[in-house]
Amino acid sequence: MRPYNFSAGPAVMPDAVLAQAAAEMLDWHGSGMGVMEMSHRGKEFGEIYAQAQADLRELLAVPEHFKLLFMQGGGLAENAIVPLNLSQGQTADFVVTGSWSQKSLAEARKYCTAHEAANTQAKGHTTLADPATWQLSDKPAYVHICSNETINGVEYHALPDLKALGCDAPLVVDFSSHVASRPVDWSRVGLAFGGAQKNLGPAGLTLVVVRDDLLDRTLAICPSAFSYRTVADNDSMFNTPPTYSIYIAGLVFKWLKEQGGIAAIEARNIAKAELLYNAIDSSGLFVIRVARDCRSRMNVPFYLRDESLNEAFLAGARERGLLQLKGHKSVGGMRASIYNAMPLEGVQALVNYMRDFEKTRA
């Protein structure tokens, strides 16, 4: 049995996907080529790309008036690419709920006036600010949120409704670390982006879902390869795309459909998260600091009340085949990332180990 990998990203992949990729490594469907060897403009890769895009649109129920773009650079690059495409050099609003939205705010300041509409730092980024308390600009070019903070473990369980707040700006969502783990209310979204390396596939691929009416706001200084209009008009083939990452992501999309789609995956994710949170909440040794109403289903940061036990806990976890549980260096503690590909059995194994570890320290 393989160890259980709780890495925040690049992260665990479905065994079936890795096995299929291995089987097709030297020869994809009798073509005589591995996918890494194919021209991105050839018939073979064209089939892979078209199927991946169709499966993703179906899985995420993306309306036809949104473009699906397969780009590069990860979420960090999108922190620059979004204001280059949407800000028109004006004011954009940012709701800072953790490390990633803070990075988004800082990067956008290079290209536009970036206004901080809310910031939960005073509470250690352990909660979300009620949208009714946001200090939005009069006419922002867009409003940016990170809907799941990978490091801090806070998640929007419902996207904010900007229209209900009297704001007509498009909502920009960094959904990198919980994309495809739950449905998306596209009626509230103008643009969503995410790196693939957490829930969709390997590092190298960045997904952008952008509403058609937002494609023509690009600043003149924007590099051509980063222009959403250019990428959309060229069907993500303006430059050589990350072909192998798209191929693997396509296999993940098929795997998700075989599991029953997003509704079935969401139910499984709820069960995994409840199992782990209940174990922590009932523990005398472990503690979680995130408010109950915004706990992430994907990234669970937790702490030992006696932090002198951290190294012993991690060493014991490795002996039990529980990998990558050390928390991010900026916040310390532990973190279990329980993405779509993490089976319930993996979470149960972690819970069993935590209980055993606590008994030995009682």
C-alpha positions as CSV (number, residue, x, y, z in Angstrom):
1,M,0.0,0.0,0.0
2,R,1.3,3.5,-0.8
3,P,1.8,6.0,2.0
4,Y,-0.8,8.7,2.5
5,N,0.5,12.0,1.2
6,F,-1.0,15.1,3.0
7,S,1.1,17.6,1.0
8,A,-0.5,21.0,0.2
9,G,0.7,20.9,-3.3
10,P,2.0,19.4,-5.5
11,A,-0.3,17.0,-3.9
12,V,-1.7,13.4,-3.9
13,M,-2.9,12.1,-7.3
14,P,-5.4,9.3,-7.9
15,D,-3.7,6.0,-8.2
16,A,-5.7,5.1,-11.3
17,V,-4.5,8.3,-13.0
18,L,-0.8,7.6,-12.3
19,A,-1.2,4.0,-13.4
20,Q,-2.8,5.0,-16.7
21,A,-0.1,7.6,-17.3
22,A,2.6,5.0,-16.7
23,A,1.0,2.6,-19.1
24,E,0.8,5.3,-21.8
25,M,4.2,6.8,-21.2
26,L,5.9,5.4,-24.3
27,D,2.9,5.1,-26.6
28,W,-0.4,7.0,-26.4
29,H,-3.2,5.1,-28.0
30,G,-1.1,3.5,-30.6
31,S,0.3,6.7,-31.9
32,G,3.9,5.6,-31.4
33,M,4.5,8.7,-29.3
34,G,4.4,9.5,-25.6
35,V,2.3,12.6,-24.8
36,M,5.5,14.6,-23.8
37,E,6.8,14.0,-27.4
38,M,3.7,15.3,-29.2
39,S,3.3,18.6,-31.0
40,H,0.7,20.7,-29.3
41,R,-0.7,21.4,-32.8
42,G,-0.9,17.8,-33.8
43,K,-4.0,15.7,-34.2
44,E,-3.2,13.5,-31.2
45,F,-2.8,16.3,-28.7
46,G,-5.7,18.1,-30.2
47,E,-7.9,15.1,-29.2
48,I,-6.5,15.2,-25.6
49,Y,-7.0,18.9,-25.3
50,A,-10.5,19.0,-26.6
51,Q,-11.6,16.1,-24.4
52,A,-10.0,17.7,-21.3
53,Q,-11.7,21.0,-21.9
54,A,-15.1,19.4,-22.5
55,D,-14.8,17.2,-19.4
56,L,-13.8,20.2,-17.2
57,R,-16.7,22.4,-18.5
58,E,-19.1,19.5,-17.7
59,L,-17.6,18.8,-14.3
60,L,-17.6,22.4,-13.1
61,A,-20.9,23.2,-14.9
62,V,-19.2,26.3,-16.5
63,P,-21.7,28.3,-18.6
64,E,-21.1,28.9,-22.3
65,H,-20.5,32.6,-21.8
66,F,-17.3,31.8,-19.9
67,K,-14.0,30.9,-21.6
68,L,-11.8,28.1,-20.2
69,L,-8.1,29.0,-20.6
70,F,-5.2,26.6,-19.9
71,M,-2.3,28.9,-19.0
72,Q,1.0,28.7,-17.1
73,G,2.6,30.5,-14.2
74,G,0.4,29.3,-11.3
75,G,-1.6,31.4,-9.0
76,L,1.3,33.7,-8.3
77,A,1.5,34.7,-11.9
78,E,-2.2,35.3,-12.0
79,N,-1.8,37.9,-9.2
80,A,-0.1,40.0,-11.9
81,I,-2.0,38.7,-15.0
82,V,-5.5,39.5,-13.5
83,P,-4.8,43.3,-12.9
84,L,-3.0,43.5,-16.3
85,N,-6.2,42.2,-17.9
86,L,-9.0,43.6,-15.7
87,S,-7.9,46.7,-13.8
88,Q,-7.7,49.1,-16.7
89,G,-5.2,50.9,-14.4
90,Q,-8.0,51.8,-12.0
91,T,-8.8,50.7,-8.4
92,A,-9.3,47.0,-7.6
93,D,-10.6,45.9,-4.2
94,F,-9.0,43.0,-2.2
95,V,-10.4,41.1,0.8
96,V,-7.4,39.7,2.7
97,T,-8.1,36.5,4.6
98,G,-4.7,34.9,4.6
99,S,-1.3,34.5,3.0
100,W,-2.4,34.1,-0.6
101,S,-4.9,37.0,-0.7
102,Q,-2.2,39.2,0.9
103,K,0.2,38.2,-1.9
104,S,-2.5,39.1,-4.5
105,L,-2.9,42.6,-3.0
106,A,0.8,43.3,-2.9
107,E,1.4,42.2,-6.5
108,A,-1.6,44.1,-7.9
109,R,-0.2,47.3,-6.5
110,K,2.4,47.2,-9.4
111,Y,-0.3,47.6,-12.0
112,C,-3.2,49.5,-10.4
113,T,-4.5,51.1,-7.2
114,A,-5.1,48.1,-4.9
115,H,-7.6,48.9,-2.1
116,E,-7.8,46.8,1.0
117,A,-11.6,46.3,1.5
118,A,-11.1,44.0,4.5
119,N,-8.3,42.3,6.4
120,T,-8.6,39.5,9.0
121,Q,-5.0,39.7,10.1
122,A,-6.0,41.1,13.5
123,K,-7.7,37.8,14.2
124,G,-4.8,35.8,12.9
125,H,-6.6,35.0,9.7
126,T,-8.7,32.4,11.6
127,T,-12.0,33.8,10.4
128,L,-13.7,35.6,7.5
129,A,-14.9,39.1,7.4
130,D,-18.7,39.4,6.9
131,P,-19.2,40.9,3.4
132,A,-21.6,43.4,4.9
133,T,-18.6,45.0,6.7
134,W,-16.3,45.2,3.6
135,Q,-15.3,48.8,2.8
136,L,-15.6,48.6,-1.0
137,S,-14.5,51.3,-3.3
138,D,-17.2,53.4,-5.2
139,K,-16.6,51.7,-8.6
140,P,-13.8,49.1,-8.3
141,A,-12.6,47.4,-11.5
142,Y,-13.0,44.1,-9.7
143,V,-13.2,42.6,-6.2
144,H,-10.6,39.8,-5.4
145,I,-11.0,37.0,-2.9
146,C,-9.1,33.8,-2.2
147,S,-12.0,31.4,-1.6
148,N,-9.8,28.8,0.2
149,E,-6.6,29.9,2.0
150,T,-4.2,26.9,1.7
151,I,-1.9,28.0,4.5
152,N,-4.4,29.5,7.0
153,G,-7.2,26.9,6.4
154,V,-10.2,29.3,6.0
155,E,-12.7,28.7,3.2
156,Y,-15.8,30.5,1.9
157,H,-18.6,28.0,2.0
158,A,-20.7,30.4,-0.1
159,L,-19.3,33.0,-2.5
160,P,-20.2,36.6,-1.6
161,D,-23.0,38.2,-3.6
162,L,-21.5,41.5,-4.8
163,K,-24.8,42.7,-6.3
164,A,-26.5,42.3,-2.9
165,L,-23.8,44.6,-1.6
166,G,-24.7,47.2,-4.2
167,C,-21.5,46.5,-6.2
168,D,-21.6,45.8,-10.0
169,A,-17.9,44.9,-10.2
170,P,-16.9,41.3,-11.3
171,L,-15.8,39.0,-8.5
172,V,-12.3,37.5,-9.0
173,V,-11.8,34.2,-7.2
174,D,-8.5,32.5,-6.5
175,F,-9.9,28.9,-6.1
176,S,-6.6,27.2,-6.5
177,S,-6.8,24.9,-3.5
178,H,-10.5,23.8,-3.6
179,V,-11.3,23.9,-7.3
180,A,-13.4,20.8,-8.3
181,S,-14.1,20.0,-4.6
182,R,-17.5,21.6,-4.5
183,P,-19.9,23.4,-7.0
184,V,-19.3,27.0,-8.1
185,D,-22.0,29.5,-8.3
186,W,-21.0,31.1,-11.6
187,S,-23.7,33.7,-11.4
188,R,-21.6,35.4,-8.7
189,V,-18.2,35.1,-10.5
190,G,-16.5,37.2,-13.2
191,L,-13.2,35.3,-13.2
192,A,-11.8,32.3,-11.3
193,F,-8.2,31.0,-11.5
194,G,-6.2,28.3,-9.9
195,G,-3.0,26.3,-10.2
196,A,-3.7,22.6,-11.0
197,Q,-1.2,21.1,-8.6
198,K,-3.6,20.7,-5.7
199,N,-6.8,19.1,-7.0
200,L,-6.6,19.0,-10.8
201,G,-3.2,17.5,-11.7
202,P,0.5,18.2,-11.7
203,A,2.3,21.6,-11.4
204,G,2.7,23.6,-14.6
205,L,-1.0,24.1,-15.6
206,T,-3.1,27.1,-14.5
207,L,-6.8,27.2,-15.1
208,V,-8.5,30.5,-15.8
209,V,-12.3,30.7,-16.2
210,V,-13.3,34.2,-17.4
211,R,-16.6,35.7,-18.5
212,D,-16.7,36.7,-22.1
213,D,-17.5,40.4,-21.4
214,L,-14.2,40.8,-19.5
215,L,-11.9,39.8,-22.3
216,D,-11.2,43.3,-23.7
217,R,-9.9,45.3,-20.8
218,T,-6.3,44.4,-21.2
219,L,-3.6,47.0,-20.5
220,A,-1.3,47.8,-23.4
221,I,1.7,46.7,-21.3
222,C,0.3,43.2,-20.8
223,P,2.5,40.6,-22.5
224,S,0.7,38.9,-25.4
225,A,1.0,35.5,-23.9
226,F,-0.8,36.7,-20.8
227,S,-3.7,38.5,-22.6
228,Y,-6.9,36.7,-21.9
229,R,-8.3,37.8,-25.2
230,T,-5.2,36.5,-27.1
231,V,-5.2,33.2,-25.2
232,A,-9.0,32.8,-25.7
233,D,-8.8,33.6,-29.4
234,N,-6.0,31.0,-29.9
235,D,-7.8,28.3,-27.8
236,S,-4.9,28.3,-25.3
237,M,-2.4,27.6,-28.1
238,F,-0.9,31.1,-28.6
239,N,2.3,29.7,-27.1
240,T,3.2,26.1,-26.4
241,P,0.9,25.1,-23.5
242,P,2.0,22.7,-20.7
243,T,0.9,19.7,-22.7
244,Y,1.8,16.9,-20.3
245,S,0.1,18.7,-17.4
246,I,-3.0,19.1,-19.5
247,Y,-3.0,15.4,-20.4
248,I,-2.7,14.4,-16.7
249,A,-5.4,16.9,-15.7
250,G,-7.6,15.4,-18.4
251,L,-7.1,12.0,-16.8
252,V,-8.1,13.5,-13.4
253,F,-11.2,15.0,-15.0
254,K,-12.2,11.5,-16.2
255,W,-11.5,10.0,-12.8
256,L,-13.7,12.7,-11.2
257,K,-16.5,11.8,-13.5
258,E,-16.1,8.1,-12.7
259,Q,-16.4,9.0,-9.0
260,G,-19.8,10.5,-9.7
261,G,-18.9,14.0,-10.4
262,I,-18.6,17.1,-8.2
263,A,-21.7,16.3,-6.1
264,A,-20.3,12.9,-5.1
265,I,-16.8,14.3,-4.5
266,E,-18.2,17.1,-2.3
267,A,-20.1,14.5,-0.2
268,R,-16.9,12.6,0.3
269,N,-14.9,15.7,1.1
270,I,-17.5,16.7,3.8
271,A,-17.2,13.2,5.4
272,K,-13.4,13.4,5.4
273,A,-13.3,16.9,6.9
274,E,-15.9,16.1,9.6
275,L,-13.9,13.0,10.6
276,L,-10.7,14.9,11.1
277,Y,-12.2,18.0,12.7
278,N,-14.2,15.9,15.1
279,A,-11.1,14.1,16.2
280,I,-9.2,17.4,16.8
281,D,-12.1,19.0,18.6
282,S,-12.5,16.0,20.9
283,S,-8.7,15.9,21.7
284,G,-6.9,17.2,24.7
285,L,-3.5,17.3,22.8
286,F,-4.4,18.8,19.5
287,V,-6.1,22.1,18.7
288,I,-7.5,24.0,15.7
289,R,-7.7,27.8,15.7
290,V,-9.9,28.4,12.7
291,A,-13.5,29.4,13.4
292,R,-16.0,26.6,12.9
293,D,-18.1,28.5,10.3
294,C,-15.2,28.8,7.8
295,R,-13.0,25.8,8.3
296,S,-11.5,24.5,5.1
297,R,-12.5,21.1,3.8
298,M,-9.2,20.9,1.9
299,N,-6.5,22.2,4.2
300,V,-6.6,21.5,7.9
301,P,-4.0,23.4,10.0
302,F,-3.7,22.1,13.6
303,Y,-1.4,22.4,16.5
304,L,-0.1,20.3,19.4
305,R,-0.8,22.1,22.7
306,D,2.8,21.1,23.7
307,E,4.8,22.1,20.7
308,S,7.9,20.4,22.1
309,L,6.2,17.2,20.8
310,N,6.1,18.4,17.1
311,E,9.2,16.4,15.9
312,A,8.1,13.3,17.7
313,F,4.7,13.5,16.1
314,L,6.1,14.0,12.6
315,A,8.6,11.1,13.0
316,G,5.9,8.8,14.2
317,A,3.6,9.8,11.4
318,R,6.3,9.0,8.8
319,E,6.7,5.6,10.4
320,R,3.0,5.0,9.9
321,G,3.2,6.1,6.2
322,L,1.6,9.5,6.9
323,L,3.6,12.0,4.9
324,Q,4.0,15.8,4.6
325,L,2.1,16.9,7.7
326,K,4.4,19.7,8.8
327,G,2.7,23.1,8.7
328,H,3.8,26.0,6.5
329,K,6.8,27.7,7.9
330,S,4.9,31.0,8.2
331,V,2.4,29.6,10.7
332,G,4.1,26.5,12.1
333,G,2.2,23.5,13.6
334,M,0.8,20.8,11.4
335,R,-1.4,20.8,8.3
336,A,-3.3,17.9,6.6
337,S,-4.3,18.6,3.1
338,I,-7.1,16.3,2.2
339,Y,-7.8,17.0,-1.4
340,N,-10.1,15.0,-3.7
341,A,-7.6,12.2,-4.3
342,M,-7.1,11.6,-0.6
343,P,-9.3,8.6,0.3
344,L,-11.3,8.4,3.5
345,E,-9.1,5.6,4.6
346,G,-6.1,8.0,4.6
347,V,-7.9,10.4,6.9
348,Q,-9.0,7.5,9.2
349,A,-5.3,6.4,9.3
350,L,-4.3,9.9,10.4
351,V,-7.1,10.1,13.0
352,N,-6.1,6.6,14.4
353,Y,-2.4,7.7,14.7
354,M,-3.3,11.0,16.4
355,R,-5.4,9.1,19.0
356,D,-2.6,6.6,19.6
357,F,0.0,9.4,19.9
358,E,-2.2,11.2,22.4
359,K,-2.6,8.1,24.5
360,T,1.2,7.6,24.8
361,R,1.4,11.2,26.0
362,A,-1.5,11.1,28.5
